């Protein structure tokens, strides 16, 4: 929406208030103020200035907005209206006259560096305030709903694809791009526009080679989840080829060798190989339009592509018949088998397997999620289930890794160069093989938005049980160059919190009734309930610190006053609650340490449990546990609230420092803390927060408040009518809460994290 209230803004609002009544009174400001513009009204882009002193620069700014809209798949308004408020003058331009400029990609803010642009003469000048005929022309113009057609290219095709799938949720990739070269000709929207006939010109390319680096992003929603394919950035390809060449160097003298990539996409991994190396490659991809590009680019250079030529039945509902790497047919492919069965041939697999995790929030949000998990019904996964148990079965990439060693690698000199998050080795123990060398890459650059660690490792087909490996981390800068982030340790995990630390005791006076709680700390009455409530006076709350990794940290960590509706945690009792707090602290690690090298590499473990319990018994860890209590009291993800439940019981938050209605469990135990300066500052800030909380309208003196309940119920906001900005009703309270949040982060990293690593809560 609008960021700040200015004279210019006042003029804009006055203008729209006047003309929306006669153009379309149902439109809201949110409908108009889109894409960071001063307004899009039907087929018109409006750019306002108090005084237009440089019409060329003003027009160029509007053109930059249109350029950004094209990239995002937004229709381009046919008219550009430059409004000079003080003179009540509008200069009208046809956006089609500037199509070449609109189809240019600009870097930086639209209002920056606009000098030097030369505009054509405006097509119309309207003095809308003093000339009734001009005002009539303006109103007619604002009612027009015409658009300028744009050309599809690699800069904008992803935005238009997302728009297409959004508006046509049942559509597939073939419906959007198609091509004119296949045995089965599905032309596709970009080549024969129908839905977008008013917005885009027909794309004239016969094939889709121009979009080779974007094919993963052009998949429809279901295919994205099912295939899980991600583009591999070129600088990372170069590093992984170093590993391939080390694997080639291991080939015994006199042996032939093959380089097998069962999920090659458009062949991005192979494009930097030499012609000699390519002559040893066998490649395949399951997605039809990727296959067409792969065939075009590498078909004549590689030893074999599956299938080698397109036939009438190759197209199979957007996929390639015979190229499903998890099928029995593929595993028994006679061309590959002849090399697998030849002892004088060394096998090297070089792959970036598709990444799809059926337990992830993203996957569960996919439409038709049953289709998105169809790979779990494959022959390979069925065989894998006979030997592998647990969470490793939930990830598509693991099926490729397991089948690589099961069906293709036979000799000690065989190798596997594979991209994948480290947990298949670190936490899931999918393989026990010899590690030769590896790199850590930033997942953000693989056409995803997630900053996390992807390992590219060279494994030898030799059995060995390792507990520690080291990988060299590389990021990519804005110049598309590698940045060396140093060596990273990867240590194996053998025990999970739930196996060692979860309190599974059952008390005779436990009552299996009470309340269940949602993520927001309030009682939950609906949705999918998978947990049973439990009430006992010795219950402090319910702790969630599940999974070894840090995907969805706010979903997989938290403290609640009662059992969470979907389970995934345990009830914490008063007699040992302090020793459970390090799990909650560890579960917040990624929230405060977002560097890409940490996520998906550092995980939660219970491997230090013996030392931990021993040092608790000796008293060595008393102060550390109290520090964990300080953090828990002030950490925002502690969602414990005080309230009266539907069972008519009073649930009091005992893990907070509000002693208005008597001491809490936390306030009593923290009397044993040897307070340092950091803690003193936080306690003083807490007193300020509580005093300001008591001055708020919603404060209830009968409740015991923790930080989260104050934030959620008392720190209220009012939306400013003119700007839409949320203004805090209690600026001092809001400011104190923000200050505490920063102090908690600093405290956590200095006082808590080192000990969590020492006792392997983090590993």
N, C-alpha and C positions, 0 to 999 in steps of 0.2 A: 504494500500500500504506500502511503505517502510518509516520508521519513520525518519531515519537520514542517512547522507552520511558518510561512513566509508571506511577504506581500504578493509574490508571484502565485503562491498557493491560494491566497484569498481571492485573487483574480480568477484563477481556474475554477474554484468552487462556485463563484458568482456566475461565471459563464455557463457551467453545466446546470446550475440550478435554474437558470433562465431558459435554456434551450432543451433540456431533457423533457420538460413538460409537453413540448410540442413535437418532439422527435420520438421519444419512447419513455414514458413516465415510470415504467416498470424496472428500468435499469437502475442498478445501485452503483455506488462509487467503486465497489470491488469489481464489478463487471467492466468498468471503464479503465481504472488505473492498473493495467496489466503490463507485464514484461518491462517494468521499470520506466515506463513511458509516462508522459503527461496525460495520456488518454487515448484509447482506441474506441471509436464510436462507429459501429457498423463498418463500412469500408473506408474509414478515414483514420489516419494517424494524426494526432494533434500535438504540436510542440509549442509551448507558451514561453514568452519572454515578457518582462515588464516593458522593455523597449528592445526592439530588434535593431541592433547597431551594425551587425555583420550578417546579412542574409545568407551568404555562402556558408559560413560556419554553422549557422542555425540549421540550414538544410542538411548539411553533412552530418550533424548530430542525429537528425531524424533518420537519415539513411543508415547510420550505424545501428539504430534500434531495429530497423527492418532487417538488417543483416543478421542480427542475433535471433530475431523471430524466425527467419528462414531456417537457420541451423537447428532451432528447437522444433521445427515442424509446425509452425504457426502460419496461417494464411496471411499474405501480404496485402494490406489495404491498398486500394487503387489510388487513393488520393492522400497527399501530404498537405496538412494545413498548418502554416506557421502563423501563430497568433501574437501580434504586438498589442499588449493590453492597454497601455497608456493612450495609444492612438486609435484603439478599436479597429485595427486593420488586420486582415487575413490575406496571406499570400498562398495561393493554391498551386500545387504541382502534381503532375502525374508521376506516380512511383515507377511506372513502366519506362519512363524516359531515363531512369537511373538504374536499370536492371543490372548492368555490369557492375556498378558500384555496390548494389545490394548483394550481389553474389560474391563479393570479396569478403574475406575473413579479417576482422579487426581485433587488435589486442588492446586491452585497457578500457577505461571508462569512455562512454559515448560522448561525454562533454569535454573530453581532453583532446588537445592537439588537432583542432579542426581548421586551423588556418591554412590557406593555400588552395582549398577546394574552390572550383569554379562552377557555378550553377548555370543552367540554361535560364532563359527568361520564364518567369512564372506564367501560368496559363490564365490566371484570373487574380484580380485584386479586389477585395471586398471591404467596404467601409460599413461594417454591419451595424454600427451604432447610430449613424447619421443618415443612412440611405436605406429607405424601406425596401427598394428593389433589391439591393445587395443583401439585406437581411433575409428576404424571401429566398434568394439564391442560396444563402448559407443553410437555411433550414432544409431546402430540397437536397442540398449536397450531403448534409448530415444524415438524411434518410436513406441515401444510396448504400447498397450493400454489395459493391463490386470489388473484385480483387485482381491483383497482377499475378500472372502465372510466372513461376520460377522454374529453373532447370535443376533437376536432381543431380547431385554430385556426391563425392565422398564426404564432404563437409556437412551435408544436411540429411543424408539418407537415413541415418539412425533416428533423428528427430521425427522424420515423416513416418518411419516404420513404427515407432512407438505410438504415434497418433493413430495410425491405421489399426493396430492391434487393440488400442484402447477403445476405438469406436466400433470395431468389428471383432469382438472377443473370440469368436469361433474361427477366425481366419487363420490360415497357415502361411508359412514363408513363401510357398509357391504362389499363393494368391497375391502376395505383395510384390515380389521381384520377378519370379518366373524367368524365362529366357526364350530365345528363338532358335537354339541350337540343338535341343535334345530330341530324342526319339519321341518323347511325350512332350508336346509343346503346350505348356501352361504359361501364357504370356505375362500375366501379372499386372497389378495396378500401375506400377511405374511406367510400363510400356504401353498400356492402353488404359489411361486414367478413366475411372468411372466415379468412384466416391470423391476423388480429388480433381475431377475434370475442370473445375473452376480455379484450381490453385496451382497445378503443375503442368508443365509440358511433358509430353511422352518422352521417356528416356530412349535414346536411339542406339545404345550399345547392344550388340547381339548377345554378348556374354556378360558375366559379372566379375571379370578379372579386375576391373577398376576398384571393386569393393572387397578385394581379397583379404585385407587386414581388418575388415569390419564384419565378416560373415557371422561370427559368433553373436554380435550385437543385433543382427538382423533377424535372428530366430524369433518365432512367435513365443508367447509366454510359456506354453506347455513344453515346447521343444527346448527352451532355455533351461527349464528345470530337469527335463528328462536327459538331455545331452550333457548339460553342465560344462559346455566347452568355453574356454577362455583363450583369447589371443595371447601369444607370447611376445613380449617386447624384444625388438632387435638386439639391444645391448645384452640382454639376458641370453638370447640365442647364441651370441658370440661366445659367452662364457661357458655355456653348456656344451658347445662344440669342442671346447678344450677337453672336456671329460670324454667325449666320444673319441677323440684322437688318442687319449690315454688308453681307452678300451681297445682301439685298433692296434695299439702298440703291444697289447697283451696277446694278440693272435699268434699262435705257434707258427714257426716258420714252415712253409709248405701248405698251410691251411687256406682254404677259401673262407670268406666270412660274409654274413649278411647283416644289415642294419634294418631292423623291423620296427616300424611305427604304425601301430594299429589304430591310432586316433590322430592322424596327421592334419586334419582340417584342410586348409588350403596349402599345406606344405611349408608353413613358416619356419619350422625347425630345420628343414632340409635345404632351404634356399641358399644358405651360406656354405654348404658342403661343396667340395671340389667335384668336378665331373667324375673323377676316379671314385670318390667316395659315394657319389650318387649312383654309380653303376652297381653298387652293392646293396642299394636300398630297396626294401619292399614296403609299400605304403598303402594305407586305406583310410577311409573316413566314412562314417555312416550317414552323414547328412548330404542329400542329393546335390544341392547347389554348391556346397564346398567341394564335393567330388568333381563337379564339372570344371571348377577353377583348378583343382589339383591336376586333373587330366590335361588341361590346357597348358599349365605351367611346367609340370614335371613328368608328364606321361612318357615322353620320348627319352628322358634322361635316366630314369630309375630302372632298376632291374625288373621290377614288376609292380603293377598297381592293381588293386582288387576292387572291381573287376577291370581287366585290361582295356576293354572297350565298352561303350554303352550299347545296350540292346533294348529291344522293345519292352522287356519286363524289368529293366534296371530300376526305373522309378517306382517306388513302393510307398505311397502315402507320404512323400517328402523325404523318404529314406532310400538307401541304396541296398538293393537286394544282394545278399551274399557278403555284406561288409560289416555285419554286426559282430564285433570282436568277442562278445560274450556268448555267442551261439555255438552249438556243437558243430555246426557246418563250418564255421570259420576255423575253429580249433583243428578240425580235420582237413582243412584246405590242402589239396594235394601238392600245390606249388610250394607252400611253406613247409609241409611235411617232408618233402624231399631233402630240404636242408637240415631240418631238425633231426632226421634219421641218419644223416651223414656225419660220421665221427670226424671226418676231415674238414668239416665246416664249423667255424666258430660263430656263435649267435650273439649279437649285440642288440638289445632293445633300447630305443631312444624315443621317449614319450613324455608328453605333458597330458596325463590322463584327464578325462572330464571330472569336474568336481561337483558332486551333488550329495548333500547330506540330508537324509529324510527327516532328521530330528530338528533341523534348523528352522527358525521362524520364517525365513524367506521361502523355504520349500513348502512349508505348511500353508503359506498364503497363496500358493500357486493355484490357479483355477484347475479344476479337474485333477486334483492331486493324485488320484489313482493312476492316471496316465503318466503323471510326472514321476512315478515310482515303478514304471513298467520294467525297468532293468532288473529289479529285484526278483522278477520271475524268470530270469534267463537261465540257461543251462549252467553257465559258469558259476553263478551265485548259488544255484542248487547244489552243485558239487562242493562249493566252498563251505556251505553250511555243515557238511559232514566233518570238516576239520577245524572250522573257526567258529567261535561263539562270541556273543556280546556285541558291543557297540561297533566293532570293526565291520560288521555286516550292514551297517546303515550308510556306508559311504561308497559311492560308485567308483571313485579312484582306487579304493582298496581291492575291488574286484579285478582291476587291471594288474595291480601289483601282485596279487596272489596268483593269478593265472600266468603271469610272466615266469615265475619260478616253478609253477606246477607243470606247465605244458611246453615251455620253450627253452628254458635254460637247463643245460644237462651237464656240462663240463666245468671244471674249476676256472677255466680261462674265459668262459662266457661272462657277459657283463650286462648290467642294466643301468642306464642313465635315465633318471626319472624325476619329474617335478611333482611335488606333493607336500602338503603340510606334514610336519615332522611326527605327528602323533601316531602314524601307522607303525613307526619304529619305537618311539619314545614311550607311549602309553598303551597302545593296543598290541604290541609285540607280534605284529603280523609276520615279520621275517626275523631271522637270526642269521645274518650273512655278513661277510667281510666288507667293511666300509673302506674305500680307497681314498676318496676325496669328495668334497661337496661345497656348495655355496648356499647362502641365504639370499633370497630375493624379496622385494617388497610387492605384496599382492596387489597393491593399489594400481600398479602399472599394467595389470592383466585385464584391463577393461572392467574393473570392479571399483567400488568406492571404499573398500575396506583396507586399512593399513594393517598388514599382518605379515608374518614370516612364511614364505614358501621355500622349502628346501629343494635344491636340485642336487642329487647325490649320484655318485658312481659306486655301484655295488658289484662286488665279485660274487660269482656263484659258489662260494665256499662257506661252509657252516662255521659260525663262530658266535659266541654269546658275549656281546659287548655291553658295557654299562655307560660308556661315555664316548662321544665323538665331538669333533670341532669342525665348524664350517665358517667360511669367509663371507661376511655380509656385504652386499652391494646394493645401493640405492641408485636411482636415476635422476639427474638434475634437469633443469629446464632446457638445457642444451642437448638433451638426450644422450648425455655422457654418464658413464658409471662413476659412482662415488663410493670409495672403499670405506665401509663402516667398521672395519676390524674383524677380529675373530670372535666367534660366539661359541659358548659351550652348550652342548645338548646332552642332558643326563637322563637316563631311563627312569621311569616311574614303575614301581612294583606294587604299591598299595594305595588304595583310594580312601578318602575321608570316610565314606560310608562303611568301609570294611573294618575300620579301626576306631574312629573317633565318635561316630554317631551313637547316641545313647539309646539303646534298644531295650532298656529295662521296663518291666511291667510291674506296677505296684498294686497291691491288693485293694487299695482304696481309689484306684483310677475309675472314673466314671466315663463311660463311652457316650457322652452327650455333651452339648455345649454349642459353640459357634465355630464356623469356618470363616476364614478371612481371605479377602482378595489382595491383589498386589498393592492396592492403595492403602492397606491397613484397616479398611472398614469391613464390616461383616458382609459376606457374600451369600446371596440366596439362590442365584441361578447359574446357568452355564454348566459345563461338564465337571461334575463333582467326583473326584477320585479318592478323596481322603475321608477318614472318619474322625469326627471331633473327639476330643478327650479333655476332661476336666479333672484337675487335682489342685489343691492349694499349693502343692510344691512345684507347679509348673510356672516358669518365668515367662516363657514364650515359645515360639517355634522358629527354628533356625534353618535357613536354606543356604547351602554352600555346595551344591551338587555339581557334577561333571568335573573332569580334570582340567578342561580348558577354560577359556574366557569368552566364548561366543555368548552374546546376549547377557553381559554381566549383570544388568539390572533385573533380568528375569531369573537368573540362576544364583542370586545372592540376596539375602534380606533377613530381617528379623520382624516377626509379627507377634501380636499379643495372643493369637490362637493358631490352630493348625491351618496351613494354607489349603485352599479348596482342592488343589490338584496334587497335593502331597509334595514329594521330592525333597523332604527335609525330615526333621525330627523334633520332638518336644524336649525343651531344655528345662532341667530341674534346678531348684535352688541350691541343692547340696554340692553340685559340681559345675555350675554354669560358667564360672571363671575360666576353667580349663577348656571350655568349648569356644570361647571368644576368638582365639587365634584363627579359627576357620572362617569366621565372619570377616575378620581383618584381611586375611589372605584373599578372600573372594572379591575384594575391592581393588586388587592390585592394578588391573588394567585401567580402571577409572582414573587412577592418579599417575599412571605410567603408560602413556599412549604411544610411545615410540614404536615404530613398526617391528623392530627386532624383538620386542617382548611378546606381542600377541601371537599366539599359536606356537611359541617356543617355550616360554615359561608357563608351567602348569602347576596345578595343585597336587600335592601328594601327602601321604601319611608315612613316608619311608623313615622319618626321624622319630617315630612314635616312642620307641623304647627309651631313647635318650630324653625325650620330652617328659615322659611320665616319671622317669628316674629323677630328673632335675626338679620337677614339681614336688616330689616327695621330700627332697632335700631342702626345699625352700629357696633354691637358687633362682627360680623363675617368678617369685611372688610379685616383684615390682613390674616385671614385664607384663604379667597378666593384668595388673591394675592399669597399666598403660593401655592395654587392649580395651579395658573397660572405659577409660577416658575416650578413646577413639569411638567406641560403640555408642556412647552417649551422645556424641556430637556429630556422628556420621549420618548424612541425610538418608541413606538407604536403610537405616533402622526405622522401619515404618510402624513401630509399636504406637498404638493410640489408646488413650483411656476412654472407655465408654460403658454404657449399660447395654448388654446384649439382649437379643430376643428371648434368651432363656432367663431374663431378669437378674442375671448375675452382674456384679460390678467388676469390670476388668480394668485393673490399674497398671499403668506402665511403671515397672520397677527399674527399668534400665534408663533412667533419666535423673536429673539433679534438681527437679522441682520439689522442694520440701515444704511447700505452702501448707499441705495437709498432712505433714508428718514425714519422717525420714523414709527414703526409698532404699531398696536393697543396694543400689549403686552408691548412694550417698554414704551409707554406713560403711561399705567396704573401702571406699576411696579415702576414708580417714587414715588408712594404713599406707597411702601413697606418699613417698618422699617427693614432694612437689618441686619441679624445676621451673625455670623462668617461662618456658613455653606453656607449660600447664597453668601456671599462675595467670598468664595473659588470657588464656582460653576461659578459665573459670571467671575472671573479671568480666570478660565479654559476655559470658552466659548470664551473669547477674543483670547486665544492661538489657540483654534480650528479654529476659523474664519480666523485668520491670516495665519495659515498653509493651510487652505482650499483654500485661494486665490492664493497660490503658486502652486496649482495642475494644471495639463494639461487641465482638463475638466472644470475648473472654468469659469463661465459666469458672468461677472460683471453686467449684466442687470437683473439677478435674485436675489431674496431674499431667503436666505438659512436658513432652520431649521436643527436641528441635523440629522433627518432621511435623508433628501435630501443630506446632506454632506456625510453621511455614505454610501448611496446607489449609488451616482453618482461620488463622488470625492475620496473617500477612496478606491482606486482600488488595485488589487492584480495581481501578475504575478506567474504563475505556474512554478516551477523549473523543468526543463526537466528531470534531472536525478532522482530526488526523488519524484516528484509529489506534493511537498509541496507548499502551497500558501504563497508567500512572499509579504508583503505589499510594495507597491510602495512608500509610504510615512510613514515611521515608526513612526515619531513624531506625525503626525496626528492620526494614528491608535492607538498609545499609549494614547494620550489625550482623544480620544473617549472612550477607555476602562476605563480610570480613572474616567471620568465623569459618566459613567454607574454605577460604584460602589458608587460614592458619591450620585447619585440620589436615589439609593436603601436605603442608610442610612438616607438620608433626608426624604424620603417618610415614613419610619417606625417611625421616631422620630417626624416629624413635621406635618404629614398629617393623618396617621392612627388613632391616638387617637380621633381626632375630628370626623372622619368618623364614628367611633363607637358611639361617644357621641350623634350624630344626626341620628343615625340608618341608615346611608347609607350602613353600614355593620352591620350585625346582626346575 
